[in-house]
Amino acid sequence: PKESPGTSFASSPVEQAPFAFNEVVAEVVASGKWDLQKVMAAFSCLGRLGWYNEHTVAEVLRFVMDAPFLEPHAQLLLPLVQACSNLHVHHAPLLQKVVNWYCWCCAYLWNKPLGSEKLDELLELAEECLELAFQSLELQGVLAENLSNPNASSRQSLRLLSVLARSSHFPPEFKATCARICSQTADLDLMSLTTEELVNAFNIHLCGVFD
């Protein structure tokens, strides 16, 4: 189209890509040509790229809310929440649906106690929910259960304490786990904490004092 005064058009395919990609995704999702896995994968890509479009997000949320979650979709839940976080999309009904299904998977689908990889996934999901200012008693319950998980490393236990403290949730196991971690001063896992992890560890103390 011809450019008119006061308007400008993208000068390269790269600049046009966000709009074009969003337009295609919205159209395909609305047409029902993709299944849930493809829709969630596309939304995850949009999140990683930071390409927000209100119409596309609305179509994706509508589709995901209407679709039932099944066992094969369990691995897509974390990327879905990460996409919401990256695009700053707080949709409480969707987050509650994700958390309910994830907690069901923890209770009935995955082996207990959770392995190290699953613990990392659980922690990432909880931290993304906190970024979106979303809290769930069900998710807090799963986190609390894993304070006594024998597969949890010292670093993972510290992250569990941090997430629970930031959620103002202090189950009976909290104090004992905190004392155990504090006693492991020579633990190499704790000696290699990142700056962010050190700040979160200090915040455990602050949250405990003011709760």
C-alpha positions as CSV (number, residue, x, y, z in Angstrom):
1,P,0.0,0.0,0.0
2,K,1.0,3.6,-0.6
3,E,2.4,5.4,2.4
4,S,0.4,8.4,3.5
5,P,1.5,11.3,5.7
6,G,1.6,10.4,9.3
7,T,1.9,6.7,8.7
8,S,4.9,4.4,8.2
9,F,5.3,0.8,7.0
10,A,7.9,-1.8,8.1
11,S,10.8,-1.6,5.7
12,S,12.0,-5.1,6.0
13,P,10.6,-8.7,6.5
14,V,12.1,-8.8,9.9
15,E,10.2,-5.7,11.0
16,Q,7.0,-7.2,9.5
17,A,7.4,-10.6,11.1
18,P,5.7,-9.9,14.5
19,F,2.5,-8.7,12.9
20,A,2.5,-11.3,10.2
21,F,3.2,-14.2,12.5
22,N,0.5,-13.1,15.0
23,E,-2.0,-12.6,12.1
24,V,-1.4,-16.2,10.9
25,V,-1.6,-17.7,14.4
26,A,-4.8,-15.9,15.2
27,E,-6.4,-17.0,11.9
28,V,-5.4,-20.6,12.2
29,V,-6.4,-20.9,15.9
30,A,-9.8,-19.3,15.1
31,S,-10.4,-21.7,12.3
32,G,-9.8,-24.7,14.5
33,K,-7.1,-26.2,12.2
34,W,-4.6,-26.8,15.0
35,D,-4.9,-29.1,17.9
36,L,-4.0,-28.0,21.5
37,Q,-0.4,-29.0,21.2
38,K,0.2,-26.9,18.2
39,V,-1.6,-23.9,19.6
40,M,0.4,-24.0,22.8
41,A,3.6,-24.5,20.9
42,A,2.9,-21.4,18.8
43,F,1.9,-19.4,21.9
44,S,5.2,-20.5,23.6
45,C,7.1,-19.2,20.5
46,L,5.3,-15.8,20.7
47,G,6.2,-15.6,24.4
48,R,9.9,-16.3,23.8
49,L,10.0,-13.7,21.0
50,G,8.0,-11.2,23.1
51,W,5.6,-10.7,20.2
52,Y,2.4,-9.6,21.9
53,N,-0.8,-9.0,20.0
54,E,-4.1,-8.6,21.8
55,H,-6.3,-10.3,19.2
56,T,-3.9,-13.3,18.9
57,V,-3.7,-13.7,22.7
58,A,-7.5,-13.6,23.0
59,E,-7.9,-16.3,20.4
60,V,-5.3,-18.5,22.1
61,L,-6.7,-18.1,25.5
62,R,-10.2,-18.9,24.3
63,F,-9.0,-22.0,22.6
64,V,-6.9,-23.2,25.5
65,M,-9.7,-22.6,28.0
66,D,-12.2,-24.6,25.9
67,A,-9.9,-27.5,25.3
68,P,-9.5,-30.4,27.8
69,F,-6.1,-31.1,29.2
70,L,-4.9,-34.7,28.7
71,E,-1.8,-36.6,29.9
72,P,0.2,-35.8,26.7
73,H,-0.3,-32.1,27.5
74,A,1.4,-32.2,30.9
75,Q,4.8,-31.3,29.4
76,L,3.3,-28.2,27.7
77,L,2.0,-26.6,30.9
78,L,5.3,-24.9,32.0
79,P,5.9,-23.4,28.5
80,L,2.3,-22.1,28.5
81,V,2.8,-20.3,31.8
82,Q,6.2,-19.0,30.7
83,A,4.6,-17.6,27.6
84,C,2.0,-15.8,29.8
85,S,4.7,-14.4,32.0
86,N,6.8,-13.3,29.0
87,L,3.9,-11.5,27.4
88,H,2.6,-10.2,30.8
89,V,-0.7,-11.9,30.4
90,H,-2.5,-12.5,33.7
91,H,-5.5,-14.7,33.0
92,A,-6.5,-16.1,36.4
93,P,-9.0,-18.8,35.0
94,L,-6.3,-20.2,32.7
95,L,-3.6,-20.2,35.4
96,Q,-6.0,-22.0,37.8
97,K,-6.8,-24.6,35.1
98,V,-3.0,-25.1,34.5
99,V,-2.3,-25.4,38.2
100,N,-5.2,-27.8,38.9
101,W,-4.0,-30.1,36.1
102,Y,-0.4,-29.9,37.1
103,C,-1.2,-30.7,40.7
104,W,-3.3,-33.7,39.5
105,C,-0.3,-34.9,37.5
106,C,1.9,-34.6,40.6
107,A,-0.6,-36.6,42.7
108,Y,-1.6,-39.3,40.2
109,L,0.5,-39.3,37.1
110,W,4.2,-38.9,38.1
111,N,6.2,-41.2,40.4
112,K,6.6,-40.1,44.0
113,P,8.8,-38.7,45.3
114,L,9.4,-36.4,42.4
115,G,12.8,-36.7,40.8
116,S,15.3,-33.8,40.5
117,E,14.2,-32.8,37.0
118,K,10.5,-32.7,37.9
119,L,11.3,-30.7,41.0
120,D,13.1,-28.1,38.9
121,E,10.0,-28.0,36.6
122,L,7.7,-27.6,39.6
123,L,9.8,-24.7,41.0
124,E,9.9,-22.9,37.6
125,L,6.1,-23.2,37.3
126,A,5.7,-21.8,40.9
127,E,8.1,-18.9,40.2
128,E,6.4,-18.0,36.9
129,C,3.1,-17.9,38.8
130,L,4.6,-15.6,41.3
131,E,5.8,-13.3,38.5
132,L,2.2,-13.1,37.4
133,A,1.0,-12.4,41.0
134,F,-1.0,-15.6,40.9
135,Q,-1.1,-17.9,44.0
136,S,-2.8,-21.2,44.5
137,L,-3.3,-23.2,47.7
138,E,-3.1,-26.4,45.7
139,L,0.3,-25.5,44.3
140,Q,1.5,-24.4,47.7
141,G,0.4,-27.8,49.1
142,V,2.5,-29.6,46.4
143,L,5.5,-27.4,47.2
144,A,5.1,-28.0,50.9
145,E,5.0,-31.8,50.3
146,N,8.4,-31.6,48.6
147,L,10.1,-30.0,51.5
148,S,10.7,-33.5,52.7
149,N,11.5,-34.9,49.3
150,P,14.7,-37.0,49.6
151,N,15.6,-36.3,46.0
152,A,15.7,-32.6,46.5
153,S,19.2,-31.1,46.6
154,S,20.1,-28.4,49.1
155,R,19.7,-25.8,46.3
156,Q,16.2,-27.1,45.4
157,S,15.2,-27.1,49.1
158,L,16.3,-23.5,49.4
159,R,14.2,-22.6,46.3
160,L,11.2,-24.4,47.8
161,L,11.6,-22.3,51.0
162,S,12.0,-19.2,48.9
163,V,8.8,-19.7,46.9
164,L,6.8,-20.7,49.9
165,A,8.0,-17.6,51.8
166,R,7.2,-15.3,49.0
167,S,3.7,-16.9,49.0
168,S,3.4,-16.3,52.7
169,H,2.9,-20.0,53.2
170,F,4.7,-21.5,56.2
171,P,3.7,-25.2,56.6
172,P,5.0,-27.2,59.6
173,E,7.9,-28.6,57.6
174,F,9.2,-25.0,56.8
175,K,11.1,-24.4,60.0
176,A,12.7,-27.8,60.1
177,T,13.8,-27.5,56.5
178,C,15.1,-24.0,57.0
179,A,17.2,-25.2,60.0
180,R,18.5,-28.2,58.1
181,I,19.7,-26.0,55.2
182,C,21.3,-23.4,57.5
183,S,23.3,-26.2,59.2
184,Q,24.8,-27.3,55.8
185,T,27.4,-24.5,55.6
186,A,29.9,-26.7,53.8
187,D,27.5,-27.8,51.1
188,L,29.1,-27.1,47.7
189,D,25.6,-26.7,46.2
190,L,24.9,-23.8,48.6
191,M,28.3,-22.3,48.1
192,S,27.7,-21.8,44.4
193,L,24.4,-19.8,44.7
194,T,23.8,-17.1,42.1
195,T,23.2,-13.5,43.2
196,E,19.5,-13.9,42.7
197,E,19.4,-17.0,44.8
198,L,21.3,-15.3,47.6
199,V,18.8,-12.4,47.6
200,N,15.9,-14.9,47.6
201,A,17.5,-16.8,50.5
202,F,17.8,-13.5,52.5
203,N,14.1,-12.8,51.7
204,I,13.2,-16.1,53.4
205,H,14.4,-14.5,56.7
206,L,12.5,-11.3,56.0
207,C,9.3,-13.1,55.1
208,G,9.5,-15.3,58.2
209,V,10.1,-12.3,60.5
210,F,7.2,-10.3,59.2
211,D,4.7,-13.1,58.8
